[in-house]
Amino acid sequence: MAEKEIVKRLREEVERLIADHEKLSRECRTLAKERDKLLGEKHRLEERVREQETRIKSLELAEVMRGGEGNVERARARVNNLLREVDRCIATLLQEQENK
């Protein structure tokens, strides 16, 4: 008789553990979906920030170029960076032509 009670309690405990496992598995899937959604949103917002930073730099440069007041040193540095980038592109194109 005592063995039947032990088996019964073990069965109940196993059933409870299985139910808990299923509940936690569902919750884990839900949280994983939410995480993926938030990561997508984060990447979208990071891209938007990069676009806005580029736009701000362009607007600052345009303002200084037309004689407006602004951070001239910053604009000069931006122009220098753009010129270096153009020089790198030209060098790459010339190197590709030489390799052909």
SVG drawing of the C-alpha trace seen along z (x, -y; Angstrom):
<svg xmlns="http://www.w3.org/2000/svg" viewBox="-2 -84 52 86">
<polyline fill="none" stroke="black" stroke-width="0.4" points="0.0,0.0 2.8,-2.4 4.4,-1.7 1.2,-2.7 1.2,-6.0 4.9,-6.6 4.2,-5.8 1.1,-8.0 3.1,-11.0 5.9,-10.4 3.5,-10.4 1.9,-13.6 5.3,-15.2 6.3,-14.2 3.1,-15.5 3.6,-18.8 7.2,-19.0 6.0,-18.3 3.4,-21.0 5.9,-23.5 8.3,-22.6 5.6,-23.2 4.7,-26.5 8.3,-27.6 8.9,-26.5 6.0,-28.6 7.2,-31.6 10.8,-31.1 9.4,-31.1 7.4,-34.2 10.4,-36.0 12.6,-34.9 10.1,-36.4 10.0,-39.6 13.8,-39.7 14.1,-39.2 11.5,-42.0 13.4,-44.4 16.7,-43.5 15.2,-44.4 13.9,-47.6 17.3,-48.4 19.0,-47.8 16.5,-50.0 17.0,-52.8 20.8,-52.5 20.6,-52.9 18.3,-55.9 20.8,-57.5 23.6,-56.9 21.6,-58.5 20.7,-61.5 24.4,-62.0 25.4,-62.0 22.7,-64.5 23.8,-66.7 27.4,-66.7 26.3,-67.6 24.1,-70.4 26.9,-71.8 29.3,-71.7 26.7,-73.4 26.2,-76.1 29.9,-76.9 30.4,-76.7 27.7,-79.4 29.3,-81.7 27.1,-81.0 28.4,-80.9 29.3,-77.5 32.1,-75.4 34.6,-76.2 37.3,-73.8 34.8,-70.9 33.7,-71.7 37.3,-72.0 38.0,-68.6 35.0,-67.1 36.2,-68.5 39.6,-67.0 38.1,-63.6 36.0,-63.7 39.1,-64.6 41.1,-61.8 38.2,-59.4 38.2,-60.6 42.0,-60.1 41.6,-56.6 38.9,-55.8 41.1,-57.2 44.1,-55.2 42.0,-52.0 40.7,-52.6 44.2,-53.2 45.5,-50.1 42.7,-48.0 43.5,-49.4 47.1,-48.5 46.3,-44.9 44.2,-44.3"/>
</svg>
